[in-house]
Amino acid sequence: MIPLLPIVWAEWRAKSRPLRAPEPREILEGEAPAAAHLKGYEWGGPTSALTHYHLERLAVRVRPNETVVDLGCGPGPLLWELARLFPSTRFVVADPSGAMLGQVRKKARDLHLTNVHTLEEDLRELPGLRPGSVGLVISTQSLHHAASPEDLRRVFRRVNDLLAPEGGVYFFDFGLLKSAAARRLLVQDLARWAPPLTVRDYALSLDAAFPLSTVAALARDEIRRPFEVTASAFVDFFYFIATPPRAVPDATVAARLREKARALPWRLRWELALLRRLRRRVPRAG
């Protein structure tokens, strides 16, 4: 269970926000590290409450028979669950890492998912996708991989170009916390449940996160359609950037979501409840 009160206390005591520390490399290289990365996020593990929360929110944003682009892969279970829930939707996983995409293709074959495709390209450019051809662009825990704010700006600009007239976005990532103590508490909590490689990746991600104000300003500059920015209550632990709901899930999707929620152990049900309730809207600066 996330130690919420100590994290809030540590963050409120911090005087100033540190500079972000970009990750040592933007592209995950090698088959073994890529496989271990995806393995660490399998369903039933420490990130399952968050995965379920994403599924609830994406179920009202994904439409049948359209193209959904997943930027930077992100934790694997979300993609597989979406591909199962929406078999007529074409999911394109875009990532600069050939090793990571190789693991995605292997997993898709193992699961007999024929609606998952891969695209090995720079996320700032994505030349393999036509402007106006994408129904939804999603990204979970990947925006912080951008080396600089200017790189992130280019990602948002390209996303805006790709979206169809009724297209939308759904982004989730960590915000840069002020307190090193708060980041340590989060890492220590995950270490109780997750494998070491996942814990290390998480620690690097928290340090590489962009300040929430930076991400929100860049998105508002470049994405030319209505969306809302929300964040975790009290501290900038995580944020969402999402356009309004654009779909109504059918009975099969709704039943599957209820089944997944019931399967969560009590600890993860508690975290899911926190995700649903402890949120705040982030207004425009100034």
Backbone bond lengths (Angstrom), bond angles and torsions (degrees), N, CA, C in turn:
res aa  C-N    CA-C-N  psi(-1)  N-CA   C-N-CA  omega(-1)  CA-C   N-CA-C  phi
1 M - - - 1.458 - - 1.532 109.52 -
2 I 1.323 116.74 130.85 1.455 120.57 -178.34 1.534 109.84 -61.32
3 P 1.343 118.09 128.25 1.475 120.96 179.41 1.524 110.71 -75.66
4 L 1.318 116.06 77.49 1.456 121.95 -168.91 1.524 113.17 -60.89
5 L 1.326 117.59 -50.36 1.465 119.72 -175.20 1.529 112.70 -63.70
6 P 1.358 119.96 -45.62 1.466 118.75 176.45 1.526 113.05 -61.20
7 I 1.329 117.01 -34.56 1.465 119.91 179.32 1.526 110.31 -67.39
8 V 1.320 116.46 -45.73 1.463 120.09 178.90 1.527 110.54 -61.46
9 W 1.327 117.23 -42.64 1.461 121.31 179.80 1.523 111.31 -63.05
10 A 1.330 116.94 -45.58 1.465 120.63 179.59 1.525 111.11 -62.78
11 E 1.327 116.10 -39.53 1.465 119.89 -178.31 1.528 111.42 -70.55
12 W 1.289 117.77 -40.36 1.462 120.66 179.41 1.531 111.99 -67.05
13 R 1.327 117.14 -28.20 1.467 120.54 179.97 1.526 112.28 -79.70
14 A 1.324 117.37 -20.19 1.466 120.52 -176.55 1.529 110.02 -67.39
15 K 1.320 116.08 136.95 1.461 121.53 -174.56 1.523 112.59 -81.10
16 S 1.331 116.99 -39.77 1.461 119.97 -175.15 1.521 109.63 -148.49
17 R 1.320 115.89 161.25 1.453 121.28 -178.70 1.530 109.68 -87.85
18 P 1.333 119.13 134.85 1.463 120.73 -179.83 1.523 110.99 -75.80
19 L 1.309 116.34 166.54 1.457 120.66 170.18 1.522 108.69 -70.50
20 R 1.323 116.87 143.03 1.460 119.27 176.69 1.526 109.46 -69.63
21 A 1.316 116.39 152.27 1.463 122.31 179.04 1.520 107.91 -114.19
22 P 1.343 118.25 97.51 1.465 119.85 -179.20 1.519 111.48 -52.58
23 E 1.310 115.96 146.96 1.460 120.29 -177.48 1.521 110.84 -62.83
24 P 1.343 116.65 152.00 1.471 120.32 -177.09 1.519 113.61 -54.98
25 R 1.342 117.57 -32.82 1.463 120.29 177.24 1.518 108.29 -146.72
26 E 1.320 115.59 146.91 1.460 120.25 179.56 1.521 111.53 -83.83
27 I 1.329 117.59 -29.21 1.455 121.63 -173.79 1.516 109.34 -110.45
28 L 1.323 116.68 125.17 1.459 121.73 177.54 1.521 108.52 -75.75
29 E 1.327 116.77 118.43 1.457 121.63 -174.33 1.523 110.35 -108.90
30 G 1.336 115.64 142.72 1.459 121.09 175.41 1.507 112.87 96.40
31 E 1.339 116.19 139.45 1.463 121.34 -176.81 1.525 112.01 -66.18
32 A 1.341 117.22 -43.17 1.468 120.00 -176.65 1.531 112.46 -64.32
33 P 1.357 119.58 -47.71 1.462 118.56 177.43 1.528 113.08 -61.29
34 A 1.339 116.50 -38.16 1.466 119.58 179.55 1.520 110.83 -64.76
35 A 1.337 116.53 -43.30 1.467 120.62 179.32 1.522 110.80 -63.94
36 A 1.336 116.59 -41.97 1.463 120.38 -179.94 1.525 111.25 -66.03
37 H 1.331 116.11 -36.42 1.466 120.21 179.02 1.523 110.56 -61.55
38 L 1.318 117.28 -48.83 1.459 120.58 -179.73 1.524 111.62 -67.72
39 K 1.333 116.89 -37.17 1.461 120.99 179.91 1.526 111.03 -60.44
40 G 1.324 116.30 -37.34 1.460 120.31 -176.59 1.514 114.27 -66.67
41 Y 1.337 116.51 -16.11 1.463 119.84 -177.48 1.523 112.86 -111.61
42 E 1.325 118.47 19.79 1.457 120.23 -178.12 1.527 111.26 -63.77
43 W 1.319 115.59 153.10 1.463 121.20 -179.71 1.527 110.19 -59.00
44 G 1.312 114.85 139.99 1.455 120.53 -177.52 1.514 112.55 99.63
45 G 1.334 116.50 -9.51 1.451 121.34 -179.66 1.516 111.79 -91.62
46 P 1.343 116.60 -164.06 1.455 121.15 -171.28 1.518 114.77 -68.71
47 T 1.331 118.79 -15.91 1.464 119.99 -179.30 1.525 112.64 -101.33
48 S 1.325 118.27 11.93 1.462 120.73 -173.66 1.525 113.15 -66.45
49 A 1.330 118.76 -35.08 1.463 120.40 178.25 1.524 110.20 -62.72
50 L 1.324 116.31 -43.24 1.456 120.33 178.66 1.527 110.94 -65.40
51 T 1.330 117.31 -42.05 1.458 120.59 177.76 1.523 110.50 -59.08
52 H 1.327 116.81 -43.77 1.464 119.37 179.78 1.528 110.93 -64.54
53 Y 1.309 116.82 -39.04 1.462 119.44 179.02 1.527 110.44 -62.17
54 H 1.340 116.72 -42.83 1.466 119.80 175.83 1.526 110.80 -59.12
55 L 1.327 116.91 -43.48 1.469 120.20 -179.48 1.527 111.41 -59.54
56 E 1.321 116.66 -42.42 1.464 120.17 178.64 1.526 110.98 -59.17
57 R 1.307 116.34 -43.40 1.464 120.16 -176.16 1.526 111.82 -77.42
58 L 1.323 117.15 -33.93 1.460 119.74 179.89 1.520 112.35 -77.72
59 A 1.318 117.58 -22.96 1.464 120.34 178.60 1.524 112.04 -60.90
60 V 1.332 118.00 -22.83 1.464 121.08 177.92 1.533 111.67 -103.45
61 R 1.327 116.22 14.38 1.460 120.34 178.70 1.527 113.25 -126.97
62 V 1.324 117.90 -24.76 1.465 121.41 178.48 1.524 109.06 -85.70
63 R 1.334 115.98 132.32 1.459 121.30 177.26 1.526 109.69 -110.56
64 P 1.327 117.30 148.74 1.466 119.94 174.15 1.529 110.84 -63.40
65 N 1.325 115.69 152.91 1.469 122.79 171.49 1.526 113.67 61.36
66 E 1.314 117.54 32.16 1.457 120.73 174.07 1.519 109.09 -128.59
67 T 1.324 116.61 175.76 1.459 121.99 177.75 1.521 109.71 -101.92
68 V 1.326 115.39 128.32 1.463 122.45 175.09 1.520 107.63 -115.58
69 V 1.312 117.35 127.55 1.462 122.22 179.34 1.520 109.28 -105.49
70 D 1.328 115.90 127.11 1.466 122.98 177.68 1.522 107.55 -104.35
71 L 1.323 116.99 111.13 1.464 121.76 -177.35 1.520 110.87 -82.69
72 G 1.310 116.59 123.20 1.453 120.78 172.26 1.508 115.13 77.14
73 C 1.302 117.89 17.96 1.473 123.73 178.09 1.518 111.95 63.83
74 G 1.331 117.62 -69.94 1.451 119.37 -174.86 1.515 110.81 74.95
75 P 1.327 117.39 -178.08 1.458 120.48 178.95 1.522 111.49 -57.84
76 G 1.307 117.16 133.75 1.448 123.26 -170.18 1.512 118.05 -60.74
77 P 1.352 120.86 -42.11 1.464 120.43 -170.62 1.520 114.35 -56.44
78 L 1.311 118.27 -33.40 1.459 120.28 -177.78 1.524 110.78 -62.00
79 L 1.311 117.01 -45.77 1.464 120.93 179.72 1.517 111.31 -60.28
80 W 1.334 116.42 -46.32 1.466 119.22 -176.64 1.523 111.21 -65.99
81 E 1.314 116.80 -40.76 1.459 119.45 179.05 1.525 111.22 -65.49
82 L 1.320 117.42 -41.82 1.462 120.37 178.45 1.521 111.25 -63.36
83 A 1.332 116.24 -42.51 1.463 119.77 -179.00 1.523 111.43 -63.90
84 R 1.332 116.94 -34.34 1.468 120.24 176.31 1.533 111.21 -71.62
85 L 1.320 116.32 -43.08 1.461 120.30 -176.85 1.524 112.45 -67.31
86 F 1.335 116.30 -31.85 1.465 121.08 -175.35 1.531 109.70 -125.66
87 P 1.334 118.00 73.74 1.466 121.10 -173.55 1.524 114.19 -65.60
88 S 1.340 118.41 -21.89 1.464 119.68 179.48 1.526 112.40 -89.74
89 T 1.326 117.62 -6.00 1.465 121.93 178.79 1.519 109.73 -86.25
90 R 1.312 116.13 138.53 1.467 122.26 178.89 1.526 108.43 -93.51
91 F 1.321 116.48 116.31 1.461 122.07 179.56 1.527 109.46 -102.14
92 V 1.325 115.79 122.57 1.460 122.10 179.21 1.521 108.22 -110.96
93 V 1.318 116.35 116.08 1.461 121.81 179.45 1.524 107.87 -93.49
94 A 1.320 117.00 112.00 1.462 122.15 -178.62 1.521 109.73 -103.79
95 D 1.325 116.02 127.40 1.461 120.62 -177.92 1.525 107.85 -158.60
96 P 1.339 118.54 144.94 1.465 119.92 176.49 1.517 114.03 -78.23
97 S 1.334 117.93 -7.70 1.464 121.40 -176.66 1.523 110.99 -94.96
98 G 1.327 116.21 111.80 1.455 120.06 175.67 1.512 112.41 -63.49
99 A 1.339 116.80 -35.01 1.465 120.27 179.26 1.525 110.90 -64.48
100 M 1.322 117.02 -43.59 1.458 120.37 178.82 1.521 111.13 -64.07
101 L 1.326 116.55 -43.22 1.462 119.74 -179.59 1.520 111.45 -67.33
102 G 1.330 117.10 -31.23 1.462 119.82 174.63 1.516 111.49 -61.53
103 Q 1.323 116.51 -40.25 1.462 120.23 177.05 1.532 111.39 -67.57
104 V 1.324 116.18 -36.67 1.465 119.65 177.37 1.527 110.36 -63.18
105 R 1.328 116.64 -45.02 1.472 119.67 179.46 1.522 111.19 -62.87
106 K 1.334 116.45 -40.90 1.465 120.18 179.53 1.527 110.84 -63.04
107 K 1.321 115.96 -45.40 1.463 120.03 -179.59 1.527 110.62 -64.07
108 A 1.328 116.68 -40.94 1.464 119.93 179.23 1.525 111.05 -61.84
109 R 1.339 116.69 -39.84 1.468 119.75 176.99 1.523 110.59 -64.80
110 D 1.334 116.26 -43.87 1.469 119.98 -179.29 1.529 111.39 -60.45
111 L 1.333 116.17 -34.82 1.463 121.16 -178.33 1.530 112.51 -91.48
112 H 1.338 116.49 -0.29 1.470 122.31 179.99 1.530 111.39 59.43
113 L 1.321 115.20 41.41 1.459 120.86 178.28 1.527 108.87 -98.95
114 T 1.309 116.48 110.49 1.467 120.63 -177.41 1.523 112.63 -94.11
115 N 1.318 117.83 -2.08 1.465 120.91 -178.63 1.526 112.85 -101.71
116 V 1.336 117.36 13.39 1.464 122.17 177.11 1.523 108.87 -107.77
117 H 1.327 116.46 124.95 1.457 122.70 -178.80 1.529 108.71 -126.56
118 T 1.316 117.06 160.97 1.464 120.74 -177.43 1.519 110.77 -124.67
119 L 1.327 114.87 154.09 1.456 122.06 -179.52 1.522 108.11 -143.92
120 E 1.326 116.99 109.47 1.464 121.88 -179.20 1.523 109.37 -90.18
121 E 1.325 116.01 92.95 1.461 120.88 -176.80 1.528 110.50 -149.19
122 D 1.321 114.34 161.32 1.459 122.46 173.48 1.531 108.51 -65.76
123 L 1.324 117.14 125.13 1.462 120.56 -176.05 1.523 112.56 -68.72
124 R 1.312 117.58 -14.77 1.459 120.37 177.16 1.522 111.98 -78.87
125 E 1.338 116.66 -15.71 1.464 120.32 -173.47 1.528 113.24 -122.88
126 L 1.329 118.21 -49.91 1.467 123.71 179.00 1.528 112.25 44.06
127 P 1.333 117.60 59.71 1.467 119.99 -178.35 1.522 113.83 -67.13
128 G 1.329 118.05 -17.17 1.458 120.90 -178.27 1.514 114.80 -78.08
129 L 1.324 117.52 -1.88 1.464 121.46 -179.82 1.525 109.84 -115.93
130 R 1.329 116.31 138.33 1.459 121.36 -178.63 1.530 111.06 -82.11
131 P 1.313 117.73 139.31 1.464 119.80 174.14 1.529 111.01 -56.52
132 G 1.319 115.91 139.51 1.453 121.33 177.92 1.508 115.65 75.09
133 S 1.346 117.68 12.94 1.471 120.35 -173.74 1.524 114.28 -104.21
134 V 1.322 118.42 -1.59 1.467 121.66 -170.27 1.526 110.28 -112.01
135 G 1.329 115.66 130.72 1.457 119.97 178.87 1.513 113.62 -79.35
136 L 1.333 116.92 -37.95 1.460 121.14 -176.88 1.521 108.85 -149.74
137 V 1.319 116.29 135.67 1.466 122.18 172.37 1.518 107.47 -113.01
138 I 1.328 116.22 126.81 1.458 120.91 178.80 1.523 109.68 -122.02
139 S 1.295 115.39 154.17 1.466 121.32 174.57 1.520 107.58 -155.69
140 T 1.317 117.02 123.75 1.461 121.07 179.05 1.519 109.38 -124.44
141 Q 1.324 114.42 116.37 1.465 122.43 177.78 1.527 112.80 60.77
142 S 1.338 116.04 39.16 1.464 119.42 -179.58 1.520 113.78 -129.81
143 L 1.322 119.21 -20.66 1.458 120.19 -176.23 1.519 111.99 -61.53
144 H 1.328 117.30 -30.78 1.469 119.75 -178.95 1.524 112.70 -68.17
145 H 1.343 117.30 -10.98 1.467 119.66 177.02 1.530 111.77 -70.37
146 A 1.324 118.17 -18.29 1.463 120.35 177.80 1.526 109.58 -59.86
147 A 1.320 115.52 138.45 1.463 119.35 -174.46 1.523 112.77 -71.13
148 S 1.329 117.50 -29.85 1.462 120.43 -174.15 1.522 109.86 -150.94
149 P 1.335 117.58 165.15 1.463 119.48 174.94 1.524 112.89 -57.92
150 E 1.319 117.67 -36.08 1.463 119.74 179.08 1.523 111.44 -65.21
151 D 1.331 117.21 -37.76 1.462 120.03 175.60 1.529 110.70 -63.80
152 L 1.321 116.78 -41.48 1.458 119.94 178.33 1.529 110.73 -64.89
153 R 1.307 116.78 -38.44 1.468 120.37 176.21 1.532 110.40 -58.07
154 R 1.318 116.59 -43.33 1.468 120.31 -179.29 1.531 111.15 -65.70
155 V 1.323 117.03 -35.94 1.468 119.93 175.81 1.527 109.86 -61.48
156 F 1.322 117.25 -49.17 1.466 120.81 -179.99 1.531 111.23 -61.87
157 R 1.318 117.02 -39.51 1.465 120.59 -179.64 1.525 110.64 -62.89
158 R 1.340 116.10 -42.88 1.464 119.57 179.33 1.527 110.95 -68.05
159 V 1.315 117.14 -38.24 1.468 120.43 175.98 1.525 110.20 -57.08
160 N 1.311 116.73 -46.12 1.460 120.64 179.83 1.525 111.42 -59.14
161 D 1.328 117.44 -39.43 1.463 121.64 178.91 1.527 111.80 -65.51
162 L 1.326 117.12 -35.42 1.461 121.46 -173.49 1.521 113.31 -77.05
163 L 1.315 117.93 -25.09 1.460 120.84 -170.91 1.524 112.66 -69.69
164 A 1.330 114.93 137.04 1.456 121.93 171.22 1.530 109.17 -68.28
165 P 1.349 117.78 165.20 1.472 119.40 -177.67 1.530 114.27 -52.90
166 E 1.326 118.35 -36.42 1.463 121.31 178.48 1.525 111.76 -102.35
167 G 1.315 116.24 17.33 1.457 120.55 -177.13 1.519 112.96 -73.49
168 G 1.334 115.29 164.44 1.452 120.33 -178.10 1.515 112.51 -143.33
169 V 1.326 115.66 177.92 1.463 121.98 178.98 1.521 109.33 -132.45
170 Y 1.326 114.14 155.52 1.466 121.56 172.83 1.523 106.75 -148.06
171 F 1.327 115.74 105.38 1.460 121.55 -178.56 1.531 109.46 -118.62
172 F 1.313 115.04 140.53 1.466 121.65 173.89 1.516 108.19 -137.95
173 D 1.323 116.11 136.83 1.467 119.36 173.05 1.526 109.21 -162.42
174 F 1.325 114.37 176.58 1.458 120.91 178.03 1.521 109.97 -82.85
175 G 1.326 116.11 146.19 1.445 121.21 169.09 1.522 109.73 -95.34
176 L 1.321 116.41 159.24 1.463 120.80 -179.10 1.524 109.58 -80.02
177 L 1.315 116.27 111.19 1.460 121.30 177.89 1.524 110.80 -74.78
178 K 1.316 116.26 150.36 1.464 120.40 178.90 1.517 112.16 -75.42
179 S 1.315 116.69 -33.65 1.461 121.41 -168.89 1.527 112.56 -98.77
180 A 1.330 116.39 124.71 1.466 120.35 172.94 1.525 110.35 -64.28
181 A 1.333 116.90 -33.02 1.467 120.50 178.54 1.526 110.93 -64.55
182 A 1.328 116.98 -39.80 1.468 120.21 178.07 1.522 110.79 -64.04
183 R 1.323 116.84 -41.01 1.470 119.69 178.63 1.526 110.53 -64.66
184 R 1.335 117.25 -39.28 1.470 120.35 178.26 1.528 110.95 -63.02
185 L 1.319 117.13 -40.69 1.466 120.24 179.19 1.529 111.15 -61.85
186 L 1.318 116.65 -40.79 1.464 120.06 178.89 1.519 111.39 -65.37
187 V 1.319 116.14 -42.55 1.468 120.46 179.70 1.525 110.38 -65.76
188 Q 1.326 116.89 -43.12 1.471 120.27 179.09 1.525 111.51 -62.45
189 D 1.324 116.52 -36.95 1.467 119.30 178.48 1.525 110.82 -65.65
190 L 1.328 117.45 -45.08 1.467 120.13 179.15 1.520 111.23 -64.17
191 A 1.336 117.27 -35.15 1.470 121.34 -177.50 1.526 112.54 -62.91
192 R 1.307 117.55 -19.41 1.473 120.10 177.76 1.518 111.65 -70.46
193 W 1.336 117.53 -20.82 1.461 120.25 -172.26 1.530 113.25 -124.24
194 A 1.330 117.58 -26.88 1.463 120.75 -168.65 1.525 112.11 -102.66
195 P 1.346 117.63 157.61 1.465 120.95 175.59 1.525 110.87 -68.20
196 P 1.351 117.68 157.62 1.467 121.40 -174.53 1.528 114.24 -56.22
197 L 1.338 117.97 -40.12 1.463 119.46 -178.26 1.528 111.20 -64.21
198 T 1.327 116.54 -38.34 1.463 120.55 177.44 1.524 110.62 -65.03
199 V 1.328 116.64 -40.39 1.465 121.18 179.67 1.527 110.43 -64.41
200 R 1.320 116.63 -43.17 1.470 120.21 178.95 1.528 110.70 -63.45
201 D 1.322 116.70 -43.66 1.458 121.11 178.84 1.531 110.56 -60.89
202 Y 1.308 116.20 -40.16 1.464 121.97 179.56 1.528 110.76 -64.09
203 A 1.330 117.03 -44.84 1.466 120.80 179.93 1.528 111.03 -61.55
204 L 1.333 116.68 -43.92 1.462 120.48 178.35 1.527 110.92 -64.25
205 S 1.328 116.24 -37.34 1.461 120.47 -179.65 1.527 111.49 -65.21
206 L 1.330 116.99 -42.17 1.464 119.86 179.09 1.522 111.38 -62.51
207 D 1.332 116.85 -37.46 1.465 120.51 178.92 1.528 112.12 -73.28
208 A 1.344 116.68 -28.81 1.467 121.27 -176.85 1.523 112.82 -89.58
209 A 1.316 117.62 -4.98 1.467 120.80 -176.84 1.526 111.03 -60.43
210 F 1.314 115.39 147.74 1.464 121.09 174.04 1.531 109.65 -85.10
211 P 1.325 117.48 148.82 1.469 118.66 171.61 1.524 110.12 -57.94
212 L 1.301 116.42 140.24 1.460 121.06 -177.99 1.525 111.25 -55.84
213 S 1.317 117.40 -41.01 1.466 120.45 -178.73 1.524 111.49 -61.48
214 T 1.328 117.00 -36.38 1.463 121.22 178.95 1.517 111.15 -66.20
215 V 1.327 116.53 -48.30 1.468 120.68 -178.85 1.527 110.56 -62.05
216 A 1.328 116.71 -46.12 1.464 120.20 -178.02 1.524 111.30 -61.93
217 A 1.326 117.24 -42.37 1.461 120.53 -179.64 1.527 111.44 -65.13
218 L 1.324 117.18 -42.58 1.464 120.52 179.71 1.524 111.09 -64.76
219 A 1.324 117.03 -43.39 1.466 120.32 179.41 1.525 110.69 -62.53
220 R 1.324 116.99 -42.18 1.464 120.06 -178.77 1.522 111.81 -69.04
221 D 1.318 117.01 -27.79 1.463 120.34 176.07 1.526 112.16 -71.17
222 E 1.336 117.13 -37.37 1.463 120.32 -166.25 1.530 115.28 -108.26
223 I 1.312 119.43 -26.62 1.471 121.21 -176.47 1.525 108.27 -97.01
224 R 1.317 116.17 108.96 1.464 122.23 -169.34 1.530 112.39 -94.92
225 R 1.310 115.44 60.12 1.459 121.26 174.04 1.522 108.20 -159.52
226 P 1.317 118.47 159.96 1.470 119.59 -176.34 1.529 112.10 -63.97
227 F 1.306 116.21 134.58 1.465 121.52 172.72 1.520 108.27 -153.88
228 E 1.310 115.02 165.04 1.463 121.16 -179.70 1.518 109.37 -120.68
229 V 1.311 115.84 140.93 1.463 121.83 174.00 1.525 107.48 -106.71
230 T 1.319 116.18 123.03 1.459 121.15 175.52 1.523 108.65 -127.38
231 A 1.314 115.80 159.20 1.463 120.53 -177.57 1.518 109.49 -144.72
232 S 1.322 115.06 167.79 1.461 120.28 175.90 1.526 109.56 -61.63
233 A 1.316 115.62 144.98 1.460 120.39 179.40 1.525 110.40 -65.92
234 F 1.318 116.06 147.75 1.473 124.45 171.96 1.529 113.80 77.83
235 V 1.341 118.94 -47.97 1.464 121.39 -176.83 1.526 108.91 -135.96
236 D 1.338 116.10 160.56 1.470 121.52 -177.89 1.524 111.67 -86.66
237 F 1.320 117.56 52.10 1.463 121.07 -178.71 1.525 111.13 -68.14
238 F 1.323 117.56 -45.05 1.461 120.60 178.51 1.523 108.89 -147.09
239 Y 1.333 115.43 165.99 1.462 120.69 178.74 1.525 109.88 -144.94
240 F 1.332 114.95 159.68 1.461 123.59 173.47 1.523 108.74 -125.31
241 I 1.309 116.14 140.32 1.461 122.42 168.62 1.523 105.51 -122.66
242 A 1.329 117.83 114.47 1.463 119.85 -172.75 1.519 111.35 -145.37
243 T 1.326 115.03 135.61 1.453 121.28 169.89 1.530 108.68 -75.42
244 P 1.328 118.31 165.09 1.473 120.26 -176.02 1.533 112.58 -63.77
245 P 1.329 117.14 158.98 1.467 120.81 174.35 1.525 110.79 -53.07
246 R 1.330 115.85 143.95 1.462 121.20 -174.95 1.523 112.20 -138.17
247 A 1.331 118.27 12.65 1.460 121.63 -177.84 1.524 109.56 -152.86
248 V 1.331 115.17 159.63 1.466 121.95 174.86 1.523 107.66 -117.09
249 P 1.344 118.54 115.40 1.470 119.82 -178.40 1.520 111.38 -65.35
250 D 1.343 116.02 142.40 1.460 118.86 179.06 1.527 110.39 -79.80
251 A 1.340 116.17 178.83 1.464 121.13 -174.44 1.519 112.27 -63.31
252 T 1.333 116.83 -35.26 1.464 120.32 -179.71 1.523 110.98 -65.05
253 V 1.320 116.40 -44.49 1.466 121.06 178.88 1.524 110.18 -63.59
254 A 1.320 117.20 -45.80 1.468 120.76 -179.35 1.526 111.52 -61.19
255 A 1.338 116.74 -41.23 1.468 120.17 179.76 1.519 111.26 -66.33
256 R 1.325 116.80 -39.39 1.470 120.59 179.14 1.532 111.02 -64.19
257 L 1.307 117.18 -39.84 1.463 120.16 178.89 1.525 111.31 -65.33
258 R 1.319 117.02 -40.27 1.467 119.56 177.48 1.527 110.73 -63.51
259 E 1.322 116.31 -40.64 1.466 120.74 178.79 1.525 111.16 -62.69
260 K 1.332 117.13 -43.15 1.464 120.85 179.96 1.529 110.74 -65.21
261 A 1.316 117.13 -39.77 1.470 120.17 -179.92 1.522 110.93 -64.14
262 R 1.324 117.13 -41.63 1.463 120.34 179.76 1.522 111.86 -66.12
263 A 1.326 117.54 -26.66 1.462 121.25 -177.52 1.523 112.94 -78.16
264 L 1.324 118.49 -13.99 1.460 120.97 -179.19 1.524 110.49 -69.52
265 P 1.344 118.56 136.76 1.465 120.19 172.79 1.526 110.54 -66.95
266 W 1.332 116.05 164.65 1.467 120.06 -172.77 1.519 112.46 -57.33
267 R 1.348 117.55 -37.92 1.469 119.84 -178.41 1.522 110.83 -61.01
268 L 1.328 116.21 -42.52 1.454 119.91 -178.70 1.529 111.66 -77.01
269 R 1.331 117.28 -27.57 1.467 119.04 173.28 1.529 110.62 -64.11
270 W 1.330 115.45 -37.61 1.467 119.86 177.46 1.525 110.05 -64.46
271 E 1.323 117.31 -43.77 1.459 119.92 178.76 1.527 110.82 -64.63
272 L 1.331 117.30 -38.12 1.462 120.40 176.99 1.528 110.55 -61.92
273 A 1.326 117.10 -41.20 1.468 120.63 177.87 1.523 111.22 -62.21
274 L 1.331 117.02 -39.85 1.463 120.42 177.79 1.526 110.91 -64.50
275 L 1.334 116.77 -42.40 1.459 120.46 179.39 1.529 111.06 -61.17
276 R 1.310 116.60 -38.43 1.467 120.47 -178.38 1.524 112.43 -70.06
277 R 1.328 116.96 -30.88 1.465 119.82 -168.79 1.527 114.56 -108.57
278 L 1.323 117.40 -37.82 1.468 119.76 -172.69 1.523 110.41 -89.88
279 R 1.344 113.96 75.42 1.456 120.75 -178.26 1.526 109.06 -133.80
280 R 1.325 115.91 157.04 1.459 120.03 175.26 1.530 109.00 -141.86
281 R 1.299 115.72 150.38 1.459 121.21 177.90 1.520 109.15 -83.16
282 V 1.329 116.58 138.31 1.464 121.95 -179.80 1.524 108.13 -102.52
283 P 1.335 118.36 109.65 1.470 120.43 -178.63 1.522 111.53 -76.07
284 R 1.302 115.41 167.30 1.462 120.47 174.24 1.524 110.17 -64.14
285 A 1.323 115.97 144.80 1.464 120.09 178.09 1.524 109.61 -67.95
286 G 1.330 115.87 143.60 1.444 120.69 175.28 1.510 113.77 80.12
